[in-house]
Amino acid sequence: MFLSELMQKIVVFSGAGMSAESGIQTFRDHGGLWEHYRVEDVATPEAWKRDPELVTQFYNQRRKQIIETSPNEAHLLIQRLESRYDVTVITQNIDDLHERVGSQKVLHLHGNIRFSKSSGPNQEHTYYPIQGWELKAEDRCPEGYRLRPHVVWFGEQVPMLEAAATIIAQADQLIIIGTSLRVYPAAALIHEVSKHSAVYLIDPNANEMNLPFGVQAIKETAVGGMSLLYKQLTS
Ligand SMILES: NC(=O)c1ccc[n+]([C@@H]2O[C@H](COP(=O)([O-])OP(=O)(O)OC[C@H]3O[C@@H](n4cnc5c(N)ncnc54)[C@H](O)[C@@H]3O)[C@@H](O)[C@H]2O)c1
């Protein structure tokens, strides 16, 4: 029995690099998704107002790809830590790969592409599961407004920010994986961590990143880095 470990809180803060080895493109890396699209055309409230069809199609394609892909070994190892620790995942990802390996506590900072929400007023927090990959123009909320993807767009509030900050502040160990820490306000969350907490960053570009003092950089992919860290945390 590892009672002392069960009490310990591990928080995983994941970004696009977490899912790269599942075949989902990252955001800014060379060859990343946004080399092919302008953020303003597909990921802002203005884009939705201008051309909801284009935005819907863009996210339909992302959803299709996510459904067709599988979680990788790093998602699995994070889930396995639950047998020894109290683990919470805070993800910037809109994919559901953490849930698909059975992670119990997953907070999506930027939404979950497998859900939609109303584009009408005052219905920010009601989410509807999307069956399959396609959200259609005729899909409506009970009030008759068109459904949009449950994704936080650039320029929108991040409703889960405060909840995420509280969780990170209580972490005994923080594992940051596959994020360039350039998308705000999410990136600022790591500064909420207690000075008594161990902080790891797994990213192949870890050395080039401007890391706060005390962060242990593991210059590996998500799978390579989590394999090393899993051994360390469970030995
Ligand atoms: N899978 C998804 O849901 C998905 C995909 C693309 C972008 N997004 C969203 O776009 C925003 C982008 O910010 P971000 O910081 O998450 O992504 P980012 O693209 O800005 O940064 C990705 C980071 O992942 C690292 N990386 C690349 N390959 C990796 C690998 N195999 N293992 C580990 N790390 C690897 C890169 O070095 C980089 O630091 C976020 O909101 C993100 O969730 C989500």
The ligand as an ORCA input file, in Angstrom:
! r2SCAN-3c Opt
* xyz 0 1
  N      -4.775     18.005    -29.718
  C      -5.415     19.165    -29.579
  O      -6.510     19.225    -29.014
  C      -4.760     20.426    -30.097
  C      -3.941     20.428    -31.236
  C      -3.390     21.657    -31.662
  C      -3.636     22.830    -30.941
  N      -4.445     22.781    -29.846
  C      -4.676     23.978    -29.008
  O      -4.014     25.145    -29.465
  C      -3.348     25.859    -28.390
  C      -1.830     25.763    -28.560
  O      -1.041     25.869    -27.402
  P      -0.061     24.685    -26.935
  O       0.980     25.317    -26.077
  O      -0.856     23.566    -26.416
  O       0.591     24.156    -28.289
  P       1.771     24.725    -29.194
  O       1.597     24.163    -30.551
  O       1.909     26.193    -29.031
  O       3.071     24.026    -28.568
  C       3.261     22.647    -28.738
  C       4.446     22.235    -27.894
  O       4.536     20.826    -28.001
  C       5.886     20.490    -28.168
  N       5.926     19.190    -28.836
  C       5.954     18.900    -30.171
  N       5.966     17.563    -30.345
  C       5.933     17.008    -29.110
  C       5.912     15.675    -28.636
  N       5.940     14.621    -29.468
  N       5.879     15.472    -27.301
  C       5.852     16.510    -26.437
  N       5.878     17.804    -26.822
  C       5.916     18.036    -28.144
  C       6.515     21.634    -28.942
  O       7.907     21.698    -28.710
  C       5.770     22.836    -28.341
  O       6.460     23.368    -27.236
  C      -3.816     25.153    -27.146
  O      -5.023     25.654    -26.725
  C      -3.999     23.737    -27.682
  O      -4.740     22.908    -26.897
  C      -5.009     21.603    -29.426
*
